[in-house]
Amino acid sequence: MLTTQRRQHILDVLKRDGRAIAGDLARELGLSEDTIRRDMRDMAAAGLLRRVHGGALPITPELPEFSSRRSVASSEKAKLGALALSLIKPGQTIFLDGGTTTAEIARRIPRDMAITVATHSPTIAAEFEHHDKVEVILIGGRLYRHSMVSVGVEAASTIDRLRPDIFFLGVTAIHAVHGLTTGDYEEAAIKRRIMERSRETFVPVTDDKIGAVSPCLIAPVETVTGVLIDAATPVERLDGLKETGVRLISG
C-alpha cells in the first residue's frame, strides 16, 4: 500500500469512528505499528489530525472566545432554548451549565415562572437580573474563562449539596461511540458531578457538534435522559445516536 493510500485510510477511519488506534490499523493493514505511528506523526505535523497516546483523534477547530460564540448558530440555539423550556415545570430546581446554548434557555424562562436556577456560570446567573420569581444559586470556585464557569474543589463541594430536577448539560461534541466530550479535563469532571446529582440530564446540541469528538470525556451518550436537537438536523446524521438508545427530542 502506498503512503498516500495509508494516510487516506487513516483519515477515513477518523471520519468514520472518531478516532484511529495505531495497533488496530497495523493489524488491519498488515503493517508495523511504527509505520502507522510515523504516518500519524507526519500527518499531525501537517495539521491533518491530532496525536494522542496509542493513536489519533480528528482535528477539532479551536473555539473562539466566549463572547464571540454568542452569534454562532444563533437561530439554531434559539430553537433549542425554546425546546428546553417546554421541559421545565414551575417549582422545579434546574441546573444550567455554562455556554451560549444554555444562555438561550435562560433567556426564554418567563419572568413570572417560579423556579430555582442553580448555575456555576456568572454569565448565566446575570440573565436573571430582572426575574423576581427566579431564585438563583450561583456556585463559586476557580473561573475557567473559556466557558465562563466555576471549576475545582469548591464548586464540586457546593454541587454535592444540591439535587436538581433537571440539568441542561453543555458539550462541545457528541459522538455515538466516544460519548459526550468537552475540551477541558477539570470542566468535564464538574459536568459529571452535576449529572450524578441531577434527577434528569438533557443535552441541547447544535448540528455542528454531532459526530465530533473533543479530548475530555464527560459521559457516554446513553447515560443522559435525552438529547435536544433542531428538527432541521438531517436524519442521516442521527443514525449513530439512535443506535445508542438515547431519547432524541426535536423541535
C-alpha positions in Angstrom: 0.0 0.0 0.0 1.3 3.4 -1.0 2.0 6.0 1.7 -0.8 8.3 0.3 -3.2 5.4 0.4 -2.3 4.5 4.0 -2.8 8.1 5.1 -6.1 8.5 3.3 -7.3 5.3 5.1 -6.3 6.8 8.5 -8.4 9.9 7.6 -11.3 7.7 6.6 -11.2 5.8 9.8 -11.1 9.1 11.8 -14.1 10.3 9.9 -16.0 7.0 10.4 -15.1 6.2 14.0 -14.0 9.5 15.6 -10.5 8.1 16.4 -7.8 5.9 15.0 -5.9 3.3 17.0 -2.4 2.6 15.7 -2.4 -1.1 16.8 -5.8 -1.8 15.2 -4.7 -0.1 11.9 -1.4 -2.0 11.9 -3.2 -5.4 12.2 -5.8 -4.4 9.6 -3.3 -3.3 7.0 -0.6 -5.9 7.9 2.0 -3.3 8.7 4.1 -2.5 11.8 2.8 -0.1 14.4 6.0 2.0 13.8 4.9 2.6 10.3 1.4 3.8 11.4 2.8 5.9 14.1 5.2 7.6 11.7 2.3 8.3 9.3 0.3 9.8 12.2 3.3 11.9 13.3 3.8 13.3 9.8 0.0 13.9 9.4 -0.1 15.7 12.8 2.7 17.9 11.7 0.7 18.7 8.6 -2.3 19.6 10.6 -4.4 16.7 9.4 -5.0 15.0 12.8 -4.2 15.3 16.5 -1.9 12.6 18.0 -2.9 11.1 21.3 -1.5 8.1 23.3 -2.0 5.0 21.2 -3.4 6.7 18.1 -5.0 9.9 16.8 -8.2 12.0 17.0 -9.7 14.3 14.4 -8.7 17.9 14.4 -11.4 19.9 16.1 -11.4 23.6 15.3 -10.4 25.8 18.2 -13.4 27.6 19.6 -13.4 31.4 19.6 -13.7 33.3 22.8 -16.9 33.0 24.8 -18.2 36.5 23.7 -17.6 35.7 20.0 -19.5 32.4 20.2 -22.8 34.1 21.0 -23.5 34.7 17.3 -22.6 31.2 16.1 -25.6 29.2 15.0 -27.8 31.7 17.0 -31.1 30.7 15.3 -30.5 27.0 16.0 -29.6 27.8 19.6 -32.8 29.8 19.9 -34.9 26.8 18.8 -33.1 24.6 21.3 -33.7 27.1 24.1 -37.4 27.1 23.3 -37.4 23.2 23.2 -35.7 23.1 26.6 -38.2 25.5 28.1 -41.0 23.0 27.3 -39.4 20.5 29.7 -39.3 22.9 32.7 -42.2 23.0 35.2 -42.9 25.7 37.8 -41.4 24.8 41.2 -38.5 22.8 39.9 -34.8 23.3 40.5 -32.9 23.3 37.3 -29.1 23.5 36.8 -27.9 25.4 33.8 -24.5 24.7 32.5 -22.3 27.4 31.1 -22.3 28.2 27.4 -24.1 30.2 24.7 -26.7 27.4 24.0 -27.8 27.2 27.7 -27.9 31.0 27.8 -30.7 30.8 25.2 -32.6 28.6 27.7 -32.2 31.2 30.4 -33.5 33.9 28.1 -36.7 32.0 27.4 -37.7 31.4 31.0 -40.7 33.7 31.7 -40.2 36.3 34.4 -43.3 35.1 36.2 -42.2 31.4 36.3 -41.3 30.5 39.9 -38.3 28.1 39.7 -34.9 27.8 41.3 -31.9 28.0 38.9 -28.5 26.7 40.0 -25.5 27.5 37.8 -21.7 27.7 38.1 -21.7 30.4 35.3 -21.8 34.1 36.3 -23.0 35.0 32.8 -25.9 32.6 33.1 -26.8 34.0 36.5 -26.8 37.5 35.1 -29.6 36.6 32.7 -32.0 36.5 35.6 -31.3 40.1 36.9 -35.0 41.1 36.3 -36.6 37.7 37.1 -38.1 38.3 40.6 -39.7 34.9 40.7 -36.5 33.0 39.9 -34.3 32.0 42.9 -30.7 31.9 41.7 -27.9 29.8 43.3 -24.6 30.9 41.9 -21.8 28.4 42.6 -18.3 29.7 43.1 -14.8 28.3 42.6 -12.0 28.9 40.2 -13.2 30.6 37.0 -12.5 28.7 33.8 -12.7 31.7 31.4 -13.1 29.9 28.1 -16.5 28.6 29.2 -17.1 31.2 31.9 -17.8 28.6 34.6 -16.5 27.8 38.0 -14.5 24.6 38.5 -12.4 23.0 41.2 -12.9 21.6 44.7 -15.1 24.5 46.0 -17.5 24.2 43.1 -17.7 20.4 43.5 -18.4 20.7 47.2 -21.4 23.0 46.6 -22.8 20.9 43.8 -22.8 17.9 46.2 -25.3 19.7 48.4 -27.8 20.2 45.5 -30.4 17.8 44.0 -31.6 19.4 40.7 -34.7 18.1 38.9 -33.1 18.8 35.5 -29.5 19.5 34.4 -29.1 21.1 31.0 -25.6 19.9 30.1 -23.5 21.8 27.6 -20.9 19.9 25.5 -18.5 20.7 22.6 -19.1 17.4 20.9 -21.4 14.3 20.9 -20.4 11.0 19.3 -22.3 7.7 19.4 -19.1 5.7 20.2 -17.0 8.3 22.1 -19.7 9.9 24.0 -20.2 13.5 25.3 -17.0 15.4 25.3 -15.5 18.8 26.1 -12.1 20.4 25.8 -11.0 20.7 29.4 -10.4 17.8 31.9 -11.5 19.8 35.0 -14.6 21.2 33.4 -15.6 17.6 32.3 -15.2 16.4 35.9 -17.6 19.2 37.2 -20.1 18.3 34.5 -20.1 14.7 35.6 -20.6 15.7 39.2 -23.7 17.7 38.3 -25.0 14.8 36.3 -24.6 12.5 39.2 -26.6 14.9 41.4 -29.4 15.5 38.9 -32.6 13.5 38.5 -32.6 14.1 34.7 -30.0 15.4 32.3 -30.8 16.8 28.9 -28.2 17.8 26.3 -29.0 20.6 23.8 -26.7 20.2 20.8 -26.3 22.2 17.6 -25.7 20.3 14.3 -22.0 21.0 14.1 -21.4 19.1 17.4 -22.9 15.8 16.2 -20.3 13.2 15.3 -17.4 15.3 16.6 -15.0 14.3 19.4 -13.3 16.6 21.9 -10.4 15.5 24.1 -12.1 15.0 27.5 -14.9 12.5 28.1 -17.9 13.7 30.2 -20.1 10.5 29.9 -21.4 8.0 27.4 -24.4 9.3 25.4 -26.8 6.6 26.7 -26.4 7.9 30.3 -28.4 11.1 29.8 -32.1 11.4 29.8 -32.3 12.9 26.3 -30.6 14.9 23.6 -32.3 18.1 22.2 -31.8 18.6 18.5 -33.1 21.0 15.9 -35.9 19.4 13.8 -33.9 20.5 10.7 -31.0 18.3 11.5 -30.6 15.7 8.6 -31.9 12.3 9.6 -28.8 10.5 8.4 -26.6 12.5 10.9 -28.6 10.9 13.7 -28.2 7.3 12.8 -25.4 6.6 15.2 -27.1 8.4 18.1 -30.3 6.4 17.5 -28.3 3.2 17.9 -27.3 4.2 21.5 -31.0 4.1 22.5 -30.8 7.7 23.8 -34.1 9.7 23.6 -33.8 12.3 20.8 -36.1 15.3 21.2 -36.5 17.6 18.3 -38.4 20.9 17.9 
